[in-house]
Amino acid sequence: MSPELQKAGGFSAIALAACYLIGFAMFIFVLDSSGYSGPSGSVAFAADHAFQLFLTTLVSYVLAGLFLVVLVLALNDRLKTHAPGAMQIATAVGIIWAAIVLVSGMLSILGADSVTRLAETDPERAATVWLAVGIVQNVLGGGTEFVGGVWITLVSLAGLRGRGLPRALNLFGVFIGLAGIVTIYPDFEPLNAVFGLSQIVWFVWVGVVMLSRKSRELMPSAA
């Protein structure tokens, strides 16, 4: 196990939690869309809050996606000894999830810029394009946490087979992972918020464990 990768993974986990908190805070306290209605209102909202939306998306999607890549690789390095097969699958799913987060964020950033420019000359067409961007982003990850739920569940089950992560953390991970998985069914979409908020706790917990010197010393070496 690489101590440097474990430290990087720990910092990335805590950074992910910070990215999520910033995103939640921005949408709750800053990006208030209550005064805008309909497709044209959504375009107007994007135009009026272009810089705030850019920063929020950059932090909560693009940066979060990059930190997620590091965490996925660090957890694979940590848990693969006791559950090599499960971690191979989990790592592949985790990288896919990170790619989805990154693509979703870049789609939102570039889509918002294109729509606001188009709205200056063709507001109706801009509203249609913005609706299409929203649908695609929703399909990628805004409407379901299925892929993220699968990754956390697999990592937690692998963790239960060894001593790489505390048992309580693994059980908590299984719970929130399953909550994310069931959001693929539309009636369970409200669980997106439960999954998102629980992830913050899970990321911080994982980060603290990975940064713990005692925890690293208990792990088997690469040899």
Buried (B, 14 or more C-beta within 10 A) or exposed (E): BBEEBBBBBBBBBBBBBBBBBBBBEBBEEEBEBEEBEEBBEBBBBBBEBBEEBBEBBBBBBBBBBBBBBBBBBBBBBBBBBBBEEBBBBBBBBBBBBBBBBBBBBBBBBEBBBBBBEBBEEEBEEBBBBBBEBBEBBEEBBBBBBBBBBBBBBBBBBBBBBBBBBBEEBBEBBBBBBBBBBBBBEEEBBEBBEBBBBBBBEBBBBBBBBBBEEEBBEEBEEEE
